[in-house]
Amino acid sequence: MNNVPSIEDVKSVISEMQTIEFIDSGGFKAVYKGNIAGIFEAVKLIFIPEEDEYGTRAEIIARVKREIEILSKCNTNRLVKLGTISLKLINIRNNDYLVYSEEF
């Protein structure tokens, strides 16, 4: 992913994280390990590009929302559970991201 926010930028918009460490990125997603209230969670930021003629922005937002909704309904030890950061849109340095967390 070309638009990977710095640790400082992520901390500035997600105040509930006590510590944060960059893990990896790919495609439209960057993953961080964050300590939230003493629990380590995988904090995921999905880059949302400007709207284009293909509707990429709307498609990415809709897909992420569907995945989060489905994951929230699953109750199995074979899938990660959603974390304490609920899905929300944030802006870092004039770039939009969807952010949420899962258990690490």
Contacts in CASP RR format, 6 or more apart in sequence:
PFRMAT RR
TARGET T0000
AUTHOR 0000-0000-0000
METHOD contacts of the structure
MODEL  1
MNNVPSIEDVKSVISEMQTIEFIDSGGFKAVYKGNIAGIFEAVKLIFIPE
EDEYGTRAEIIARVKREIEILSKCNTNRLVKLGTISLKLINIRNNDYLVY
SEEF
1 25 0 8 1.000
1 26 0 8 1.000
1 27 0 8 1.000
1 28 0 8 1.000
1 29 0 8 1.000
1 30 0 8 1.000
1 47 0 8 1.000
3 47 0 8 1.000
3 95 0 8 1.000
4 22 0 8 1.000
4 25 0 8 1.000
4 30 0 8 1.000
5 30 0 8 1.000
5 45 0 8 1.000
5 92 0 8 1.000
5 93 0 8 1.000
5 95 0 8 1.000
5 97 0 8 1.000
7 20 0 8 1.000
7 21 0 8 1.000
7 22 0 8 1.000
7 32 0 8 1.000
9 92 0 8 1.000
9 93 0 8 1.000
10 17 0 8 1.000
10 20 0 8 1.000
10 32 0 8 1.000
10 43 0 8 1.000
10 45 0 8 1.000
10 92 0 8 1.000
11 17 0 8 1.000
11 20 0 8 1.000
12 92 0 8 1.000
13 90 0 8 1.000
13 91 0 8 1.000
13 92 0 8 1.000
13 99 0 8 1.000
14 20 0 8 1.000
14 43 0 8 1.000
14 85 0 8 1.000
14 90 0 8 1.000
14 99 0 8 1.000
16 36 0 8 1.000
16 37 0 8 1.000
16 84 0 8 1.000
16 85 0 8 1.000
17 34 0 8 1.000
17 35 0 8 1.000
17 36 0 8 1.000
17 43 0 8 1.000
18 34 0 8 1.000
18 35 0 8 1.000
18 36 0 8 1.000
18 37 0 8 1.000
18 38 0 8 1.000
19 34 0 8 1.000
19 35 0 8 1.000
20 32 0 8 1.000
20 33 0 8 1.000
20 34 0 8 1.000
20 35 0 8 1.000
20 43 0 8 1.000
21 32 0 8 1.000
21 33 0 8 1.000
21 34 0 8 1.000
22 30 0 8 1.000
22 31 0 8 1.000
22 32 0 8 1.000
23 31 0 8 1.000
23 32 0 8 1.000
23 33 0 8 1.000
23 42 0 8 1.000
24 30 0 8 1.000
24 31 0 8 1.000
25 31 0 8 1.000
28 46 0 8 1.000
28 47 0 8 1.000
28 48 0 8 1.000
28 49 0 8 1.000
28 60 0 8 1.000
29 44 0 8 1.000
29 45 0 8 1.000
29 46 0 8 1.000
29 47 0 8 1.000
30 44 0 8 1.000
30 45 0 8 1.000
30 47 0 8 1.000
31 42 0 8 1.000
31 43 0 8 1.000
31 44 0 8 1.000
31 45 0 8 1.000
32 42 0 8 1.000
32 43 0 8 1.000
32 44 0 8 1.000
32 45 0 8 1.000
33 40 0 8 1.000
33 41 0 8 1.000
33 42 0 8 1.000
33 43 0 8 1.000
33 104 0 8 1.000
34 40 0 8 1.000
34 41 0 8 1.000
34 42 0 8 1.000
34 43 0 8 1.000
34 101 0 8 1.000
34 104 0 8 1.000
35 41 0 8 1.000
36 84 0 8 1.000
36 85 0 8 1.000
36 101 0 8 1.000
37 84 0 8 1.000
39 84 0 8 1.000
40 104 0 8 1.000
41 83 0 8 1.000
41 84 0 8 1.000
41 85 0 8 1.000
41 101 0 8 1.000
41 102 0 8 1.000
41 103 0 8 1.000
41 104 0 8 1.000
42 80 0 8 1.000
42 101 0 8 1.000
42 102 0 8 1.000
42 103 0 8 1.000
42 104 0 8 1.000
43 85 0 8 1.000
43 99 0 8 1.000
43 100 0 8 1.000
43 101 0 8 1.000
44 99 0 8 1.000
44 100 0 8 1.000
44 101 0 8 1.000
44 102 0 8 1.000
45 90 0 8 1.000
45 97 0 8 1.000
45 98 0 8 1.000
45 99 0 8 1.000
46 60 0 8 1.000
46 64 0 8 1.000
46 97 0 8 1.000
46 98 0 8 1.000
46 99 0 8 1.000
47 95 0 8 1.000
47 96 0 8 1.000
47 97 0 8 1.000
48 57 0 8 1.000
48 60 0 8 1.000
48 61 0 8 1.000
48 89 0 8 1.000
48 95 0 8 1.000
48 96 0 8 1.000
48 97 0 8 1.000
48 98 0 8 1.000
49 56 0 8 1.000
49 57 0 8 1.000
49 60 0 8 1.000
50 57 0 8 1.000
51 57 0 8 1.000
51 58 0 8 1.000
60 98 0 8 1.000
61 98 0 8 1.000
64 87 0 8 1.000
64 98 0 8 1.000
65 87 0 8 1.000
68 82 0 8 1.000
68 87 0 8 1.000
68 100 0 8 1.000
71 79 0 8 1.000
71 80 0 8 1.000
71 81 0 8 1.000
71 82 0 8 1.000
71 102 0 8 1.000
72 82 0 8 1.000
80 102 0 8 1.000
80 103 0 8 1.000
81 102 0 8 1.000
81 103 0 8 1.000
82 100 0 8 1.000
82 101 0 8 1.000
82 102 0 8 1.000
82 103 0 8 1.000
83 100 0 8 1.000
83 101 0 8 1.000
83 102 0 8 1.000
83 103 0 8 1.000
84 101 0 8 1.000
85 99 0 8 1.000
85 100 0 8 1.000
85 101 0 8 1.000
86 100 0 8 1.000
87 98 0 8 1.000
87 99 0 8 1.000
87 100 0 8 1.000
88 98 0 8 1.000
88 99 0 8 1.000
88 100 0 8 1.000
89 96 0 8 1.000
89 97 0 8 1.000
89 98 0 8 1.000
89 99 0 8 1.000
90 96 0 8 1.000
90 97 0 8 1.000
90 98 0 8 1.000
90 99 0 8 1.000
91 97 0 8 1.000
END
